[in-house]
Amino acid sequence: MTDAPAVRHNAAARCFELEVDGSLARADYQIAGEVMRIYHTEVPPPLEGRGIAGAIVKAALAHARAEGLRVEPACSYVRAYMKRHPETHDLVVDGLGY
């Protein structure tokens, strides 16, 4: 993505979101103690394949790191993203085998 708009942290809705071409993509999370559970990502079909989900997950993981949280990748996309990015493995909650 070139000149990508910034991912917003919508704390009230417990999600990270990015509006592109009038459509909203998002990653939803819950916080339990010291764990951020990212359980859903959604990118509207017209926006797929543009790196939008990756940008949103990257922002969510950066937030978790900054806040000292561990991450439970409950969404299949988040699990796949984290497996592809070894620099995020230290964020994964213990016992998930990364």
Secondary structure, 3 states (H helix, E strand, C coil): CCCCCCCEEEHHHCEEEEEECCEEEEEEEEEECCEEEEEEEECCHHHCCCCHHHHHHHHHHHHHHHHCCEEEECCHHHHHHHHHCHHHHHHECCCCCC
